[in-house]
Amino acid sequence: MTNPPSQFSPDELQQWQLAIAEADRHNILCHCKQCDMEWVASTPVHCPDCGSDLVEHISCWQFPDD
């Protein structure tokens, strides 16, 4: 099976990919599985409340804005 043709030019696709990578770097939803605290950080970090490293990291761009 072949992929459908892209709606982006190669330059547009590269710009889109860079924008997603930038959003990933600066908007990470962190959820501590130990104390249930949630926060947004620019890098995956340990929980600032309890210090646990049992933290789920989800890129915020994956959530709708509404």
C-alpha positions in Angstrom: 0.0 0.0 0.0 1.3 3.4 -0.9 0.9 6.6 1.1 -1.4 9.3 -0.3 0.2 12.4 -1.8 1.2 15.0 0.8 -0.9 18.2 1.1 2.4 20.0 2.1 5.3 21.0 -0.1 8.6 19.6 1.3 9.4 23.0 2.8 5.9 23.3 4.4 6.2 19.8 5.8 9.6 20.6 7.3 8.3 23.8 8.9 5.3 21.9 10.3 7.6 19.2 11.8 9.8 21.9 13.4 6.8 23.6 14.9 5.6 20.3 16.5 9.1 19.6 17.8 9.2 23.1 19.3 5.8 22.6 21.0 7.0 19.3 22.4 10.1 20.9 23.9 8.2 23.6 25.7 4.9 22.2 26.7 4.9 18.9 28.5 2.1 17.9 30.8 3.6 16.0 33.7 1.5 13.7 36.0 3.0 12.2 39.1 1.8 8.6 39.5 2.8 8.6 43.1 1.1 11.8 44.5 -1.2 12.6 41.6 0.2 16.2 41.1 0.0 17.6 37.6 2.1 20.5 36.1 3.4 21.7 32.7 7.2 21.8 32.2 9.5 22.4 29.3 11.4 19.2 30.0 10.5 15.8 31.6 11.4 16.2 35.3 10.9 14.5 38.6 7.8 15.5 40.7 8.5 18.9 42.4 6.1 18.0 45.2 7.2 14.5 46.3 10.4 14.0 44.2 9.1 10.8 42.5 10.5 9.8 39.2 7.2 7.9 38.4 6.0 10.7 36.2 4.0 10.4 33.0 5.0 13.0 30.4 2.5 13.9 27.6 3.1 16.6 25.0 0.5 19.3 25.4 0.0 19.7 21.6 -1.9 16.4 21.7 -4.7 18.1 23.6 -7.4 20.2 21.9 -7.6 23.9 22.7 -11.3 24.0 23.4 
